[in-house]
Amino acid sequence: MVGRMGAPNERTSSRLTCALCLLVAGTACADPLAGTPVSSPTWEIHITDYGYADFALDRRPGFVGREYLSGEWATAVGYGTARGAVGPIWLQPHWMYPDWVSNSDFGVEEPIGPVGRGAPTNAWGFPIFRSVVTNRHLQIVLTYEMVDSGTGIAAGIVPRSQPWPGRFLWTDRYVFRQTVKVVNRTEASIQGVRLFQFVHGLESACATYDDRDYGGPLGEFRYDLTLQGRSVARDTRTGLNVVLHDVLTLHLDRAPAAWEGGYFGRLNVDSHVQGKPTVGVHWSVETNALNGVDWFDPPEGRYVSGAVAVDLGDLGAGQSAAQTFLLTVASWRISMRPVRIQAALSWDGSCLMIAVEPIVPGWSRFGLAWAASLDRATEVPWRPLWWAGCEPVPARANCFQFEVPLNGRGMPRFYCVETWESP
């Protein structure tokens, strides 16, 4: 056991730098703030008429304007007609950062705005927005709002395929809710409507699909695609740089037909400023080939994305079907606080049990990082153990425990315990 933290990945160029690069290259530069803000007291997301977002921003003191997403939140649809298969096709025609033109054939019937006169609000006092897009076969009605869960909701972080104990992280209390209603606007039947939702965070370093039931608020949205990553941000209250652990989670209330965690382009291969990324989950969406990968942790530690697919079935003339997606964020400030640590193997040797007790009471959230070796001659490459959630020990007050599966690999590892604080 040791008590230090690995350095985070360096952040890439700012949006301003990217915009300047596009202008120098002579390429038309999309407005980086395109979209209507759907806001809560702690964060907001900027949504276009097509239900697409390139921006999700922090609104908390000290971090106002910091980017959570800096990536993509995008919807696609595929279906069949009497003349053959259509798509999958994206709703958003033009993606931003990286800039590229999609295969969309949708146009705007109703731009994003309040759902009715008088700017109606939901049960939590947040405005409800709506937009409508169409192509030759479908009308798609999208509604957007923030929801107050009170305490946050569970975001699963243990891969579905693993028999490990389930673990989750609590999200921010405010939840973005997007409902996609697909309407058959033709006189003929449309078969096999499949809806896709894609998410990518620029700083995301891993993706997990977890369908365990953790209960809690909005517990029916138990099918989770969770992205985690780390970044350095300046706290404007102190002028100091801090390391933040950020989580983006896509939640569904029904089991998806398919899912995938993977790339959205490759670091040092794709520019991530302009041009469609050459590899990634977006290609799997377009080919209707999500591969079921429930754990993706690339060595580059960047450009991670994920998507899910939901089957809405056949639609007769004028019929419709809908699906609701939730997007949540969570963020913790990483620091090192003095703790007492005890470690022991489980009775069958399959798990390492690490118990943590704060020396100064009051801390109840911890993270775990690991290194394969300790070399005094070089800086130790500590990496977060993304799926190691910390649980209270029922029989011991103010004590918390990690359960780390060893998987029989026998690889020697060194661990350090981090304190996760509210920023």
C-alpha positions in Angstrom: 0.0 0.0 0.0 1.2 3.4 -0.8 -0.2 6.9 -0.6 0.2 8.8 -3.8 -1.8 9.4 -7.0 -0.9 9.0 -10.6 -0.8 12.0 -12.9 -3.8 12.4 -15.1 -3.8 12.5 -18.9 -2.8 15.9 -20.2 -5.7 17.8 -21.6 -5.8 18.5 -25.3 -6.1 21.9 -27.0 -9.0 24.1 -26.0 -12.0 24.8 -28.2 -10.7 28.2 -29.0 -7.5 26.7 -30.4 -9.5 24.2 -32.4 -11.6 26.9 -33.8 -8.5 28.9 -34.8 -7.1 25.8 -36.5 -10.2 25.3 -38.5 -10.2 28.9 -39.7 -6.5 28.7 -40.7 -7.3 25.6 -42.6 -10.0 27.4 -44.5 -12.7 25.1 -43.2 -16.1 26.4 -42.1 -16.2 26.2 -38.4 -19.5 25.3 -36.7 -20.7 27.4 -33.8 -19.1 25.7 -30.7 -22.1 26.8 -28.6 -24.8 25.4 -31.0 -27.8 24.2 -29.2 -30.3 25.3 -26.5 -29.2 24.9 -22.9 -31.3 22.5 -20.8 -30.1 23.5 -17.4 -30.1 22.6 -13.7 -28.4 24.3 -10.8 -25.3 22.1 -11.1 -24.9 21.3 -14.8 -26.5 21.9 -18.2 -26.5 20.3 -21.7 -26.8 22.2 -25.0 -29.2 20.4 -27.3 -29.8 20.9 -31.1 -33.0 20.5 -33.0 -31.9 16.9 -33.7 -31.4 15.9 -30.1 -27.6 16.1 -30.4 -25.2 17.7 -28.0 -21.5 18.5 -28.1 -21.5 20.5 -24.9 -22.4 19.6 -21.3 -21.1 22.2 -18.8 -20.5 22.4 -15.1 -22.4 25.2 -13.3 -21.0 24.7 -9.8 -19.0 27.5 -8.0 -15.4 27.4 -9.0 -16.0 25.3 -12.1 -18.7 27.2 -14.1 -18.2 26.5 -17.8 -16.1 23.4 -17.3 -16.9 20.7 -19.9 -18.3 17.3 -18.9 -19.1 16.1 -22.3 -16.9 17.9 -24.9 -17.9 15.0 -27.0 -21.2 13.7 -28.4 -24.7 12.8 -27.4 -26.5 11.6 -30.5 -29.4 9.5 -31.7 -29.8 7.2 -34.7 -32.6 5.1 -36.1 -32.8 2.1 -38.5 -35.9 0.4 -39.9 -37.2 -1.6 -42.9 -39.7 -0.7 -45.7 -41.2 -2.6 -48.6 -38.2 -1.4 -50.6 -35.6 -2.6 -48.2 -33.6 -1.6 -45.1 -33.0 2.0 -44.3 -30.1 3.1 -42.2 -29.2 3.1 -39.4 -29.0 6.9 -40.0 -28.2 9.7 -37.5 -30.6 12.4 -36.8 -27.9 15.1 -36.5 -26.6 16.1 -40.0 -23.4 17.8 -38.9 -21.3 16.7 -36.0 -19.0 19.1 -34.2 -15.5 18.6 -32.8 -14.6 16.6 -34.7 -16.4 18.2 -37.6 -18.0 15.8 -40.0 -21.2 15.4 -42.1 -23.2 12.3 -41.2 -25.6 10.1 -43.2 -28.7 11.9 -41.9 -31.6 12.6 -44.3 -33.7 14.3 -41.5 -34.9 17.9 -41.6 -36.4 20.1 -38.9 -40.2 20.3 -38.8 -40.2 22.1 -35.4 -37.1 23.7 -33.9 -36.3 23.1 -30.3 -38.4 25.3 -27.9 -40.9 25.1 -25.0 -43.5 22.3 -25.4 -46.3 24.9 -25.3 -47.3 28.5 -24.6 -46.3 30.0 -21.4 -43.1 28.0 -21.1 -44.6 25.0 -19.1 -42.5 23.4 -16.5 -42.4 19.9 -15.0 -43.0 18.7 -11.4 -39.5 20.0 -10.4 -40.0 23.5 -11.9 -37.7 22.9 -14.9 -38.8 23.9 -18.4 -39.8 21.2 -20.9 -38.4 21.5 -24.4 -39.4 19.8 -27.6 -38.3 19.5 -31.2 -39.5 17.5 -34.2 -37.5 16.2 -37.2 -38.7 14.2 -40.2 -37.5 12.3 -43.2 -39.6 10.6 -45.9 -40.8 7.8 -43.6 -40.7 9.0 -40.0 -41.6 11.9 -37.8 -39.4 11.9 -34.6 -40.6 13.9 -31.7 -38.0 14.6 -29.0 -38.7 16.1 -25.6 -36.0 17.2 -23.1 -36.0 18.2 -19.5 -34.1 18.1 -16.2 -35.3 15.9 -13.4 -34.5 16.3 -9.7 -33.8 12.8 -8.3 -33.2 14.2 -4.8 -30.0 12.3 -4.1 -28.7 11.1 -7.4 -29.1 7.7 -9.0 -27.0 4.6 -9.2 -24.5 4.3 -12.1 -23.3 0.7 -12.5 -19.5 0.3 -12.9 -19.0 -3.5 -13.0 -19.1 -5.2 -16.4 -22.2 -7.3 -17.0 -20.2 -10.3 -18.0 -18.2 -10.5 -14.8 -19.4 -12.5 -11.7 -17.9 -9.9 -9.4 -19.9 -8.2 -6.7 -21.9 -5.3 -8.2 -20.7 -1.8 -7.5 -22.1 1.6 -8.5 -21.4 5.3 -8.1 -24.0 7.9 -7.1 -24.6 10.5 -9.8 -25.4 14.2 -9.4 -28.9 14.7 -8.2 -30.0 16.4 -11.5 -30.8 14.1 -14.4 -31.2 15.0 -18.0 -34.2 13.1 -19.5 -34.7 12.8 -23.3 -37.7 10.9 -24.8 -37.6 9.9 -28.4 -41.0 9.2 -30.0 -40.9 7.6 -33.5 -44.0 8.0 -35.7 -44.7 6.3 -39.0 -45.8 9.1 -41.3 -46.5 6.8 -44.3 -49.5 4.8 -45.4 -47.5 1.5 -45.3 -46.0 -0.6 -42.5 -42.5 0.1 -41.2 -40.7 -2.9 -39.8 -38.1 -3.5 -37.2 -37.6 0.0 -35.9 -34.3 0.1 -33.9 -33.3 3.2 -32.0 -29.6 3.9 -31.1 -28.2 6.3 -28.5 -24.5 7.2 -28.5 -22.4 9.0 -25.9 -18.8 10.1 -25.9 -16.8 12.2 -23.5 -13.5 13.7 -24.6 -11.8 12.8 -21.3 -13.5 9.4 -21.0 -10.9 6.6 -20.4 -13.1 3.6 -20.0 -16.7 2.3 -20.7 -18.8 -0.2 -18.8 -22.2 -1.8 -19.5 -23.8 -2.9 -16.3 -27.4 -4.1 -15.9 -27.5 -5.0 -12.2 -30.4 -3.7 -10.1 -29.0 -1.3 -7.5 -32.4 0.2 -6.5 -32.7 3.8 -5.4 -34.3 6.8 -7.1 -35.2 6.0 -10.8 -34.1 2.5 -10.1 -36.0 1.2 -13.1 -33.3 2.8 -15.2 -30.9 0.1 -14.3 -29.4 -0.6 -17.7 -26.3 1.6 -17.6 -23.5 2.5 -20.0 -21.0 4.4 -17.8 -18.0 6.3 -19.0 -15.3 7.4 -16.6 -12.2 9.6 -17.0 -10.0 12.2 -15.3 -9.0 15.8 -16.1 -7.3 18.8 -14.6 -9.4 21.9 -14.0 -8.7 25.2 -12.4 -10.8 26.1 -9.3 -11.5 29.8 -9.9 -12.2 30.2 -6.2 -8.6 29.4 -5.3 -6.7 29.6 -8.6 -5.4 26.1 -8.1 -5.5 23.2 -10.5 -7.3 20.1 -9.2 -7.7 16.6 -10.5 -11.4 15.7 -11.1 -12.9 12.2 -11.6 -15.8 12.6 -14.0 -18.5 10.1 -14.8 -21.1 10.2 -17.7 -23.8 7.6 -17.7 -26.5 6.7 -20.2 -29.4 4.9 -18.4 -32.3 2.9 -19.9 -35.4 1.4 -18.3 -35.4 -1.6 -20.5 -32.8 -4.1 -21.6 -31.2 -2.9 -24.8 -31.0 -5.2 -27.8 -27.3 -4.4 -28.2 -24.5 -2.3 -26.7 -20.9 -1.6 -27.2 -18.1 0.3 -25.4 -15.2 1.3 -27.7 -13.3 4.1 -29.4 -14.5 7.3 -31.1 -11.3 7.7 -33.1 -7.8 6.9 -32.0 -5.4 9.1 -30.1 -2.5 10.3 -32.5 -4.4 8.7 -35.4 -7.5 10.8 -35.7 -7.4 14.6 -35.3 -10.5 14.9 -33.2 -10.9 18.4 -34.6 -12.2 17.7 -38.1 -13.0 14.7 -40.1 -15.0 11.6 -39.2 -13.0 9.3 -36.8 -11.7 6.3 -38.7 -12.6 3.7 -36.1 -15.2 3.5 -33.3 -18.6 2.7 -32.0 -20.2 5.3 -34.4 -19.3 2.9 -37.2 -20.9 0.0 -35.3 -24.1 2.1 -35.1 -24.1 2.9 -38.8 -23.7 -0.8 -39.7 -26.1 -2.1 -37.0 -23.3 -4.1 -35.5 -22.9 -3.2 -31.9 -20.6 -6.0 -30.6 -21.7 -6.5 -26.9 -18.4 -5.4 -25.4 -19.2 -4.4 -21.8 -15.8 -3.3 -20.7 -13.4 -1.1 -22.7 -10.2 0.3 -21.2 -7.8 1.3 -24.0 -4.1 1.8 -23.2 -4.3 5.4 -24.7 -6.8 6.3 -22.0 -8.7 8.6 -24.4 -11.5 8.9 -26.9 -13.8 6.3 -25.4 -17.4 6.1 -26.4 -20.4 3.8 -26.2 -23.9 3.2 -27.6 -27.0 1.1 -27.0 -29.7 -0.1 -29.3 -33.4 -0.5 -28.4 -36.0 -2.3 -30.5 -39.3 -0.5 -30.9 -40.9 -3.2 -33.2 -43.1 -2.7 -36.2 -45.2 0.5 -36.8 -48.4 0.5 -38.9 -49.5 3.6 -40.7 -49.7 6.5 -38.2 -48.5 4.3 -35.3 -45.7 5.4 -32.9 -43.4 4.0 -30.2 -41.1 5.8 -27.8 -38.0 5.3 -25.6 -36.7 7.5 -22.8 -33.0 7.9 -22.2 -31.4 9.4 -19.1 -28.0 11.1 -19.0 -26.3 11.8 -15.7 -23.0 13.3 -14.6 -20.9 12.9 -11.5 -17.7 14.6 -10.4 -15.3 14.2 -7.5 -12.1 16.0 -6.6 -9.2 13.6 -6.0 -7.0 14.2 -3.0 -5.0 12.2 -0.5 -6.2 12.1 3.1 -4.6 10.0 5.9 -6.4 6.6 6.3 -5.8 3.3 8.0 -5.6 0.4 5.6 -6.0 -3.3 6.1 -5.8 -5.9 3.4 -6.5 -9.6 3.3 -7.3 -12.3 0.7 -10.8 -13.8 0.6 -11.2 -17.3 1.9 -10.8 -18.8 -1.6 -8.1 -16.4 -2.7 -10.2 -15.0 -5.5 -10.5 -11.4 -4.1 -8.3 -8.9 -2.3 -10.3 -7.3 0.5 -9.0 -3.7 1.3 -10.6 -2.0 4.3 -10.3 1.7 4.7 -10.9 3.7 7.9 -10.4 7.5 7.8 -8.1 8.9 10.5 -10.1 12.1 10.4 -13.8 11.2 10.5 -16.2 12.5 7.9 -14.9 11.0 4.7 -17.1 8.3 3.2 -16.1 8.1 -0.5 -12.8 6.6 -1.7 -11.2 5.4 -4.9 -8.5 2.9 -5.6 -5.5 3.2 -8.0 -3.0 0.6 -8.9 0.5 0.1 -10.4 2.1 -3.1 -11.6 5.4 -2.2 -9.9 7.1 0.5 -7.8 10.3 1.9 -9.4 12.0 4.6 -7.3 13.9 5.8 -10.4 10.8 6.8 -12.3 7.4 8.2 -11.6 5.0 5.4 -10.8 2.2 5.1 -13.5 -0.8 4.9 -11.2 -4.0 4.1 -12.9 -7.5 4.3 -11.4 -9.2 0.9 -10.8 -12.4 2.1 -12.5 -14.7 -0.7 -11.3 -13.6 -0.7 -7.7 -16.5 0.8 -5.8 -16.2 1.3 -2.1 -18.9 0.0 0.2 -19.5 0.6 4.0 -18.6 -2.3 6.3 -21.9 -3.1 8.1 -20.3 -4.4 11.3 -17.9 -1.5 11.7 -18.7 2.1 11.9 -16.8 4.6 9.8 -15.1 1.7 7.9 -15.3 1.1 4.1 -14.2 -1.8 2.0 -13.0 -2.5 -1.6 -13.4 -6.0 -3.0 -10.9 -6.5 -5.8 -11.2 -9.6 -8.0 -7.9 -11.2 -8.8 -9.1 -13.3 -11.7 -6.4 -15.8 -11.1 -3.9 -13.7 -13.0 -1.4 -13.6 -10.2 0.0 -10.3 -11.5 1.7 -8.4 -8.6 0.0 -5.0 -8.0 0.4 -2.1 -5.7 -2.6 -0.1 -4.6 -3.1 3.4 -3.2 -6.3 4.7 -1.7 -7.7 8.1 -2.9 -10.1 10.4 -1.1 -13.0 11.6 -3.3 -14.4 14.9 -2.3 -17.1 17.1 -3.6 -15.5 19.8 -5.7 
